Amino acid sequence: MMLMMMMMMHIRNIPIIISTSFFRSFLYIDDEMGSKSTANGVLRQSGGSLRCYPYASGTVSRKEDVKEEVVRLGVELSLSVAESMFLLCDDVGTMLWFCYKLWKYTLPPSDLVSEKLLRVIHYVYSNDIKPKNGAYLAGGSSVQWELIRTTWKDFTDGIIILHRLVSVLRRKDCSFDDRLLSSAITKYKQQVLKKLEDKLRSAKHVSEGNGFARDTMESNISDLWKSLFEQEAGQATHRVTRSRILSDLFQPILDESWHSDIPTLPVYSPYILGTDFAKQEMRKEVVGLGVELSLYVAESMFLLCDDIRGMLLFCFKLWRDVKRDLKPCSPVVERLLRVMHHVYSKNIKPKNEVYQISGKSAQWELVRSSLESFDTGIRDVHNLVLILEEQGSWADGREFTSRVEEALKKIEEKLRCARHVSEMNGFVRDAMESDIEDLWETLFDKETEEAWSLKVTREEILSDLFHPILSESGKDFARQDLEEESVRLGVEVSLYVAESMFLLCDDIHSMLRFCWNIWRDVKKDLKPGSPVGDRLLGVMHYVYAMHIKPKNGVYEIGGKSVQWELTRNTWESSDAGIRDLDKLVSFVRLQGSCANGREFTSRIQESLKKVEEKLICAKDVSEANGFVRDVMESNILGLWETLFDKETEEAAWTRGVMRDGILKDLFQPLLREEAAKH
């Protein structure tokens, strides 16, 4: 009676956990099936919890199409189960134990997919395999068991993934991402159904010899699956009906011990629609978008190659503009630069390194009109990378992919009319695509990033790529690059100072004390009149005067901000970043080695990373207090963009009168407080 008792055990339903914040999200089953052992040594998944995938993009009509496709997948999987049963029917005991383990220990038996699977198994057994006299030889082993054992993981993966697909599509209060489902279905066909087909093909003559007729079987099995998404399909099979099926199906193996190999067969959580599936698929999609953008950049370069100077100016402008918009060392900008260098050095660069200075490409206006779309696409690919690397909320991921695709569409519409020109100039998309994919496929591989920096420095690429146009005016490109990066780092340092001020604005005394400590350390560590120190002072004064300063000039004394300890813990990293930034600026002004300059930029970025790690836990507080990074960044950039402009320095920042006025307005409340004490 052991088997019957196991059948009657309590079956847990999968709990449904839907957060309202994910209303527009896409569901998945997070099984985390650590393959738990049962009393009989059988490995079975634990009940998963129903959560949500991001990116809702599916339509009602598309959902119906996907449902039909999933029903078809269920039929295909069932046909493979049926074929396996015919292969094992030379030993009915082995066949029944295989079916029992597959039904009972892959999913909870009450699951809808399990119910359909049970009915398929019962139909095949009762109509085609069940001995007429109800007797069979016990204790043997099927000749085909070793083959079927190799299909075990394919079957369990197929059942679990099918369950995930059905769970998504049966939810009425959650939308779905049709791209993600389409990807899952494609992978299901390739990684589950195709593998089963390949493995079972070697014994097809055996299954057919035993009576397996696929066409006849398919029609009947389709009838069992077609109600999968009908309203009543959500109810479990009536207990009486299920008990009758179980009794009829597994009666022959009651009171028998397990087939020797079957109890040890494990059940694992498959990748498709699992915990990391959405993220990994989005990563692949981002890489694909990067490749597409790069191919259009390459095509534009071939369009402009009748005037190499114009082509290099296009590349320079595109690279410079996106570098200004994005964070230093963006992996997207890095790949864009390497794509341009690859295309130029391998396909366009003159062999004698001589080109005409005068002239203008016939396609210049056409390509120039696409620059805005290029900028938009590159920025949004960068934003997608940030979302995926920081492991934050992916709710806006599909919004960015849609915007990149819209930008690509606009570029395609502009360049299409001159495609014959680019192809005549040597642009071969298929050949180019393979090389560009190699540059992008490691987008999320940090080890590759580090290896790249060791193999070929950015300065070497920049020098080789842009030297012809920058040498015309005697510009030192590497120095210019460091100047722009210094400005960008100054803005980043300032933004964290501003964010800290907003965190402390619940007690203005604490906020001003924070600013005073920064200014005091700046004066102590930096030379008098340091352009970095003066700009930080200007930033603090701007933030205070424009956003925080009380209208009546009155504030409470003696309090302490709730966020004081948090911001105080950032001082050391902030000071280190400011000191290194001052050294970098002095270094660039003295026209030092760019290689040494990179040492400073790396240290500054490390300091910024430490500050960010501390402040991120209170980001909701700073934003609630009024900190809007994008708006603040634009205004702060205005203070830093003249960092290497000597005329501006002489006209404004070196005036002691201006500095004294800022100090008086910013720290007057603290000075009054000190005066009152004495």
C-alpha positions in Angstrom: 0.0 0.0 0.0 3.1 2.3 0.0 2.3 3.8 -3.4 -1.4 4.5 -2.6 -0.4 6.2 0.7 2.0 8.5 -1.2 -0.7 9.3 -3.7 -3.0 10.5 -0.9 -0.4 12.8 0.7 -1.4 16.4 1.1 -0.4 18.4 -2.0 0.7 22.0 -1.5 -0.6 24.6 -3.8 1.9 27.2 -5.1 1.3 30.4 -3.2 0.7 33.5 -5.2 2.6 36.7 -4.2 1.8 39.7 -6.3 3.2 43.1 -5.2 1.0 46.0 -6.3 4.1 47.9 -7.2 4.6 45.5 -10.1 1.1 45.9 -11.5 2.4 46.2 -15.0 4.9 43.5 -14.7 5.5 40.1 -16.1 5.2 37.0 -14.0 7.5 34.1 -13.6 7.9 31.1 -11.3 10.9 31.4 -9.0 11.3 27.8 -8.1 14.8 27.8 -6.5 14.4 24.0 -6.6 17.2 23.0 -4.4 16.1 19.5 -5.2 14.9 18.4 -1.8 15.1 14.7 -0.8 12.0 12.8 0.2 11.8 9.8 2.5 12.3 7.5 -0.5 15.4 9.3 -1.7 13.4 10.9 -4.5 14.4 14.4 -5.5 11.6 16.8 -5.9 11.3 20.6 -6.2 9.9 22.7 -3.4 6.8 24.8 -4.1 7.9 28.0 -5.8 6.5 31.5 -5.3 4.8 33.4 -8.0 6.5 36.8 -8.6 6.8 39.3 -11.4 9.0 39.9 -14.4 9.4 43.5 -15.6 8.7 44.9 -19.0 5.0 44.7 -19.9 4.6 45.0 -23.6 2.2 42.2 -24.7 -1.2 42.9 -26.4 -4.4 41.0 -25.9 -4.3 39.6 -29.5 -0.7 38.7 -29.1 -1.5 36.9 -25.8 -4.0 34.7 -27.6 -1.4 33.8 -30.2 1.1 32.9 -27.5 -1.5 30.7 -25.7 -2.1 28.7 -28.9 1.7 28.3 -29.2 2.0 27.1 -25.6 -0.8 24.5 -26.2 1.2 23.3 -29.1 4.3 23.0 -26.9 2.3 20.9 -24.5 1.2 18.6 -27.3 4.8 18.2 -28.6 6.1 17.4 -25.2 3.4 14.9 -24.6 4.2 13.2 -27.9 7.7 12.7 -26.7 6.4 11.3 -23.4 4.2 8.9 -25.3 7.0 7.8 -27.6 9.2 7.1 -24.5 6.3 5.0 -23.1 6.3 2.9 -26.2 10.1 2.5 -26.0 9.8 1.3 -22.4 6.7 -1.0 -23.0 8.8 -4.1 -23.2 8.9 -3.8 -19.4 5.7 -2.2 -18.1 7.0 -1.8 -14.6 9.9 0.4 -15.7 7.5 2.4 -17.9 5.1 3.0 -15.1 7.7 4.0 -12.5 9.2 6.4 -15.0 5.7 7.9 -15.6 5.0 8.1 -11.9 8.2 9.9 -11.0 7.7 12.3 -13.9 4.2 13.2 -12.9 4.5 13.1 -9.1 7.9 14.7 -8.5 8.4 17.3 -11.2 5.5 19.6 -10.2 2.8 19.5 -7.5 0.4 16.9 -8.8 -2.5 19.3 -8.6 -0.8 21.7 -11.0 -2.6 22.2 -14.3 0.3 21.0 -16.4 0.6 17.9 -14.2 -3.1 17.2 -14.7 -2.7 17.3 -18.5 0.4 15.2 -18.3 -1.4 12.6 -16.1 -4.3 12.4 -18.6 -1.9 11.9 -21.5 0.0 9.1 -19.7 -3.3 7.4 -18.8 -4.6 7.7 -22.3 -1.5 6.2 -23.9 -1.3 3.4 -21.3 -4.9 2.4 -21.3 -5.5 2.6 -25.0 -2.2 1.2 -26.4 0.0 -0.4 -23.8 -2.0 -1.9 -20.9 -1.9 -5.7 -20.9 -5.3 -7.1 -21.8 -5.2 -9.5 -18.9 -3.8 -6.9 -16.5 -0.7 -9.0 -15.9 2.9 -8.2 -16.6 6.3 -9.5 -15.6 7.8 -7.7 -12.5 11.4 -7.0 -11.6 12.8 -6.6 -15.1 14.2 -3.6 -16.9 13.5 -2.2 -20.3 16.1 -2.6 -23.1 15.7 1.2 -23.8 16.0 2.4 -20.2 19.5 3.8 -20.6 18.3 5.9 -23.6 15.3 7.2 -21.7 17.4 8.0 -18.6 19.3 10.5 -20.7 16.1 12.3 -21.5 15.1 12.8 -17.9 16.3 16.4 -17.5 14.9 17.4 -20.9 11.4 16.1 -19.8 11.5 17.8 -16.3 12.8 21.0 -17.7 10.0 20.9 -20.4 7.3 20.4 -17.8 8.5 23.1 -15.4 9.0 25.7 -18.2 5.6 24.8 -19.6 4.1 25.4 -16.1 5.8 28.8 -16.0 4.4 29.8 -19.4 0.9 28.7 -18.4 1.1 30.6 -15.1 2.0 33.8 -16.9 -0.7 33.6 -19.5 -3.5 32.6 -17.1 -3.0 35.6 -14.9 -5.7 38.2 -15.7 -4.4 41.1 -13.6 -0.8 41.1 -15.0 0.4 42.0 -18.4 3.4 40.3 -20.0 6.4 40.9 -22.2 5.8 39.2 -25.5 9.4 39.5 -26.5 10.5 37.6 -23.4 7.8 35.0 -23.9 8.8 34.6 -27.6 12.4 34.2 -26.5 11.4 31.6 -23.9 9.3 29.7 -26.5 12.1 29.7 -29.1 14.5 28.4 -26.5 12.0 25.8 -25.4 11.9 24.4 -28.9 15.7 24.4 -29.3 16.7 23.3 -25.8 13.9 20.9 -24.9 11.9 19.7 -27.8 14.8 19.5 -30.3 17.0 17.6 -27.7 14.2 15.1 -27.1 13.7 14.6 -30.8 17.4 14.1 -31.4 17.7 11.5 -28.6 14.6 9.6 -29.4 15.3 9.5 -33.1 17.9 6.8 -32.7 15.3 4.4 -31.4 12.4 5.5 -33.6 12.3 2.1 -35.4 11.7 0.5 -31.9 8.9 2.8 -30.8 7.2 2.5 -34.2 7.7 -1.3 -34.1 6.0 -1.3 -30.7 3.0 0.6 -32.1 3.7 4.3 -31.8 2.0 6.2 -34.6 2.7 9.9 -34.2 0.0 11.2 -36.5 -2.8 9.2 -34.9 -1.5 10.0 -31.4 -1.2 13.7 -32.1 -4.9 14.2 -32.8 -6.0 12.6 -29.6 -3.4 14.3 -27.4 -4.3 17.7 -28.9 -7.9 17.1 -27.6 -6.5 16.7 -24.1 -4.5 20.0 -24.2 -6.9 22.3 -26.1 -8.8 23.3 -22.9 -5.6 24.4 -21.2 -6.6 28.1 -21.0 -10.4 27.7 -20.8 -12.1 29.0 -17.7 -13.0 25.6 -16.2 -9.4 24.4 -16.8 -8.4 26.2 -13.7 -10.2 23.8 -11.5 -8.4 20.6 -10.5 -9.6 17.3 -12.0 -12.5 16.0 -9.8 -11.0 13.9 -7.0 -13.1 10.8 -8.0 -11.8 11.1 -11.6 -8.2 11.5 -10.6 -8.4 8.7 -8.1 -9.9 6.4 -10.8 -7.1 7.4 -13.2 -4.4 6.9 -10.6 -5.8 3.5 -9.6 -6.1 2.3 -13.1 -2.7 3.7 -14.1 -0.4 2.7 -11.2 -2.3 -0.3 -9.8 0.2 -2.7 -11.4 3.1 -1.3 -9.3 1.3 -1.1 -5.9 3.4 -2.6 -3.1 6.5 -2.9 -5.4 9.8 -1.2 -4.7 11.1 1.5 -7.0 13.0 0.7 -10.2 16.6 0.8 -9.2 17.6 4.0 -11.1 14.5 6.0 -10.9 14.6 7.3 -7.3 17.9 9.0 -7.8 16.8 11.1 -10.8 17.0 14.7 -9.7 14.8 17.6 -10.6 16.4 21.0 -11.1 15.2 24.5 -11.9 15.7 25.2 -15.6 17.1 28.5 -16.8 14.2 29.4 -19.1 11.8 31.8 -17.3 13.8 31.2 -14.1 15.2 33.8 -11.7 17.8 35.4 -13.9 16.1 34.8 -17.3 14.7 38.3 -17.7 18.0 40.0 -16.8 20.1 37.7 -19.0 17.7 38.1 -22.0 17.7 41.9 -21.6 21.5 41.8 -21.5 21.5 40.0 -24.8 19.0 42.5 -26.2 21.2 45.4 -25.1 24.2 43.9 -26.8 22.2 43.5 -30.0 21.1 47.1 -29.8 24.7 48.1 -29.4 25.7 46.1 -32.4 22.9 47.7 -34.5 24.0 51.2 -33.5 27.6 50.4 -34.3 26.7 49.0 -37.7 25.0 52.3 -38.6 28.0 54.2 -37.3 30.2 52.0 -39.6 27.8 52.6 -42.5 28.0 56.3 -42.0 31.8 56.2 -42.0 31.7 54.4 -45.4 29.3 57.0 -46.7 31.8 59.7 -45.7 35.0 58.0 -46.8 35.2 60.1 -50.0 36.4 62.8 -47.6 38.4 61.2 -44.7 38.7 64.5 -42.9 34.9 64.8 -42.8 34.5 61.2 -41.7 36.9 61.7 -38.8 35.1 64.9 -37.8 31.8 62.9 -37.7 33.4 60.3 -35.5 35.1 62.9 -33.3 31.8 64.8 -32.8 29.8 61.7 -32.1 32.4 60.4 -29.5 32.9 63.8 -27.9 29.1 64.5 -27.5 28.3 61.1 -25.9 31.4 61.3 -23.7 30.1 64.6 -22.3 26.7 63.1 -21.6 27.7 59.8 -20.0 29.9 58.8 -17.1 33.6 58.5 -17.5 34.8 55.1 -18.8 31.3 54.1 -19.9 31.5 50.6 -21.5 29.2 51.8 -24.2 31.4 54.8 -25.1 34.4 52.5 -24.9 32.9 50.1 -27.5 31.7 52.9 -29.7 35.3 54.2 -29.8 36.7 50.8 -30.6 34.2 50.2 -33.3 35.1 53.5 -35.0 38.8 52.7 -34.7 38.3 49.1 -36.1 36.4 50.4 -39.1 38.8 53.2 -39.8 42.1 51.2 -39.3 40.9 48.0 -41.1 38.9 49.5 -44.0 39.3 53.2 -44.6 42.7 54.5 -43.3 44.9 55.5 -46.2 47.9 53.1 -46.6 50.3 56.0 -46.9 48.4 57.9 -44.1 48.0 60.9 -46.4 44.6 62.4 -47.2 43.2 65.5 -48.7 42.5 68.3 -46.2 40.2 70.3 -48.4 36.8 69.2 -49.7 33.6 67.9 -48.2 31.9 64.5 -48.5 28.9 64.4 -50.8 27.0 62.6 -48.1 27.9 65.0 -45.2 24.5 66.6 -44.8 22.7 63.3 -44.9 24.9 61.8 -42.2 25.0 65.0 -40.1 21.2 64.9 -40.0 21.3 61.6 -38.2 23.7 62.7 -35.3 20.8 63.5 -32.9 19.3 60.0 -33.3 22.8 58.5 -32.8 23.2 60.5 -29.6 19.8 59.4 -28.3 20.4 55.8 -29.1 23.8 55.7 -27.5 22.6 57.4 -24.3 19.7 55.0 -23.9 21.9 51.9 -24.4 24.2 53.4 -21.7 21.1 53.8 -19.4 20.1 50.2 -20.0 23.6 49.0 -19.0 23.4 51.0 -15.8 20.0 49.5 -15.0 21.4 45.9 -15.5 24.7 46.5 -13.8 23.3 48.2 -10.7 20.7 45.4 -10.3 18.0 48.0 -9.5 14.4 48.1 -10.7 14.1 47.1 -14.3 10.6 48.6 -14.7 11.9 51.2 -17.2 14.0 48.7 -19.2 11.5 48.3 -22.0 11.0 52.0 -22.2 14.7 52.5 -23.0 14.8 49.6 -25.5 11.8 51.2 -27.3 13.5 54.5 -27.5 16.7 52.9 -28.9 14.7 51.1 -31.5 12.9 54.4 -32.4 16.3 56.1 -32.8 17.5 53.1 -35.0 14.4 53.4 -37.1 15.1 57.1 -37.7 18.7 56.4 -38.7 17.7 53.6 -41.0 15.1 55.9 -42.8 17.8 58.5 -43.4 20.6 56.2 -44.5 18.5 53.9 -46.6 18.5 56.3 -49.6 22.3 56.1 -49.8 22.9 52.4 -49.1 24.1 51.8 -52.7 26.8 54.4 -52.0 28.0 52.9 -48.7 28.1 49.4 -50.3 29.9 50.7 -53.3 32.5 52.2 -51.0 33.1 48.8 -49.4 30.5 48.5 -46.6 29.5 44.8 -46.3 27.1 44.5 -43.4 27.3 40.8 -42.8 31.1 40.8 -42.7 31.2 43.9 -40.5 28.6 42.5 -38.1 30.7 39.6 -37.1 33.7 41.8 -36.0 31.5 44.3 -34.3 29.7 41.5 -32.3 33.0 40.4 -31.0 33.5 43.9 -29.5 30.1 44.0 -27.9 29.6 40.5 -26.7 31.7 41.1 -23.5 29.7 44.3 -22.6 28.9 42.9 -19.1 32.3 41.2 -18.6 34.4 43.4 -16.3 37.5 41.1 -16.7 37.4 41.9 -20.4 37.2 45.6 -19.7 40.4 45.4 -17.6 42.1 43.3 -20.2 41.3 45.8 -22.9 42.8 48.6 -20.9 46.0 46.7 -20.5 46.2 45.6 -24.2 45.5 48.9 -25.9 45.1 52.2 -24.1 42.4 54.6 -24.9 45.0 57.2 -25.6 46.6 55.0 -28.3 43.3 54.6 -30.0 42.4 58.2 -29.8 45.8 59.3 -31.2 45.6 56.9 -34.1 42.0 57.7 -34.9 41.9 61.5 -34.5 45.5 62.5 -35.0 45.0 63.6 -38.6 42.3 66.2 -37.8 43.7 67.4 -34.5 47.2 67.8 -35.8 45.9 70.4 -38.2 45.4 72.9 -35.4 48.2 71.5 -33.3 45.8 70.2 -30.6 47.0 67.7 -28.1 44.1 65.3 -28.1 45.1 63.3 -25.1 45.4 66.5 -23.0 42.0 67.6 -24.3 40.5 64.3 -23.3 41.9 64.7 -19.8 40.6 68.2 -19.5 37.1 67.0 -20.4 37.3 64.1 -17.9 38.5 66.5 -15.2 35.5 68.7 -15.7 33.2 65.6 -15.6 34.8 64.4 -12.4 34.5 67.8 -10.9 30.8 67.7 -11.6 30.4 64.3 -10.1 32.2 65.3 -6.9 30.0 68.4 -6.7 26.8 66.4 -7.2 27.6 64.2 -4.2 28.4 67.3 -2.1 25.0 68.7 -3.2 23.2 65.5 -2.4 24.8 65.5 1.1 23.5 69.1 1.6 20.0 68.0 0.8 20.3 65.1 3.1 21.2 67.5 6.0 18.7 70.2 5.2 16.4 69.0 8.0 18.9 70.9 10.2 20.5 73.8 8.4 23.1 74.2 11.1 24.3 70.6 10.5 24.4 71.3 6.7 26.4 74.5 7.0 28.8 72.7 9.4 29.3 70.0 6.8 30.0 72.6 4.1 32.4 74.4 6.5 34.3 71.2 7.2 34.7 70.6 3.4 35.9 74.2 2.9 38.3 74.1 5.8 39.9 70.9 4.6 40.1 72.3 1.0 41.9 75.4 2.3 44.3 73.2 4.3 45.1 70.7 1.6 45.0 72.8 -1.6 46.9 75.8 -2.7 45.3 79.3 -2.3 43.2 80.2 -5.3 42.8 76.5 -6.3 40.3 76.4 -9.2 38.9 73.1 -7.7 38.5 74.6 -4.3 36.9 77.8 -5.7 34.4 75.8 -7.7 33.4 73.6 -4.8 32.8 76.7 -2.8 30.7 78.1 -5.7 28.7 74.8 -5.8 27.9 74.9 -2.1 26.9 78.5 -2.3 24.6 77.9 -5.3 22.9 74.9 -3.7 22.4 76.7 -0.4 21.3 80.1 -1.9 19.0 78.7 -4.5 17.5 75.7 -2.8 18.0 75.5 1.0 18.5 79.0 2.5 15.5 80.1 4.6 13.6 82.9 3.1 13.7 84.9 6.3 17.3 84.0 7.0 16.3 82.4 10.3 17.0 78.8 11.3 16.9 76.7 14.5 20.2 76.4 16.4 21.4 73.4 18.4 19.8 70.6 16.5 21.3 67.8 14.6 20.3 66.3 11.2 19.0 62.7 11.2 21.5 62.0 8.4 24.5 63.6 10.1 26.4 60.3 10.8 25.8 59.0 7.3 27.3 62.1 5.6 30.1 62.4 8.1 31.2 58.9 7.1 31.7 60.2 3.5 34.2 62.9 4.5 37.4 60.9 4.1 36.4 59.6 0.6 35.2 63.1 -0.4 38.5 64.7 0.7 40.6 62.1 -1.1 38.6 62.7 -4.3 38.9 66.5 -4.0 42.7 66.3 -3.4 43.2 64.0 -6.3 41.0 66.2 -8.6 43.1 69.2 -7.7 46.3 67.3 -8.5 44.8 66.2 -11.8 43.9 69.7 -12.8 47.3 71.0 -11.9 48.9 68.1 -13.7 46.9 68.7 -16.9 47.6 72.5 -16.8 51.3 71.7 -16.6 50.9 69.4 -19.7 52.2 66.3 -17.9 52.1 62.7 -19.1 48.6 61.4 -19.9 49.5 58.0 -18.5 50.1 59.5 -15.1 46.9 61.6 -15.4 45.0 58.3 -15.7 46.3 57.3 -12.3 44.6 60.3 -10.8 41.3 59.7 -12.6 41.2 56.1 -11.4 41.7 57.2 -7.8 39.0 59.8 -8.0 36.5 57.3 -9.4 37.3 54.9 -6.6 36.6 57.7 -4.1 33.4 58.6 -5.8 32.3 54.9 -5.7 32.8 54.8 -2.0 30.8 58.0 -1.5 28.0 56.6 -3.7 27.9 53.3 -1.8 27.3 55.2 1.5 24.7 57.7 0.2 22.6 55.3 -1.9 20.8 54.0 1.1 19.3 57.5 1.7 18.6 58.5 -1.9 14.9 58.5 -1.2 15.5 61.1 1.6 17.6 63.5 -0.5 15.1 63.3 -3.4 12.2 63.9 -1.0 14.0 66.9 0.3 14.2 68.3 -3.3 17.4 66.9 -4.8 16.9 66.4 -8.5 20.2 65.1 -10.0 19.5 65.9 -13.7 18.5 69.5 -13.0 21.3 70.0 -10.5 23.9 68.5 -12.9 23.1 71.0 -15.7 23.6 74.0 -13.4 26.7 72.6 -11.7 28.2 71.9 -15.2 28.0 75.6 -15.8 30.4 76.3 -12.9 32.9 73.6 -14.0 33.0 73.9 -17.8 35.4 76.9 -17.7 37.9 75.0 -15.5 40.6 75.3 -18.2 39.6 78.6 -19.6 42.3 81.1 -18.5 40.3 84.2 -19.4 37.4 83.1 -17.1 39.9 82.3 -14.3 41.4 85.7 -14.5 38.1 87.5 -14.8 36.2 85.8 -12.0 37.5 83.0 -9.9 40.8 84.6 -8.8 39.0 87.7 -7.4 39.3 87.5 -3.7 36.4 89.9 -3.4 34.0 87.5 -5.0 35.3 84.6 -2.8 34.9 86.7 0.3 31.3 87.6 -0.6 30.4 83.9 -1.1 32.0 82.9 2.2 30.2 85.7 4.1 26.8 84.8 2.6 27.3 81.0 3.0 28.7 80.9 6.5 27.3 84.0 8.1 24.9 82.0 10.3 27.8 80.0 11.7 29.9 83.2 12.2 27.1 84.8 14.1 26.8 81.7 16.3 30.5 81.8 17.1 30.3 85.5 17.9 27.4 85.0 20.3 29.4 82.4 22.2 32.2 85.0 22.8 
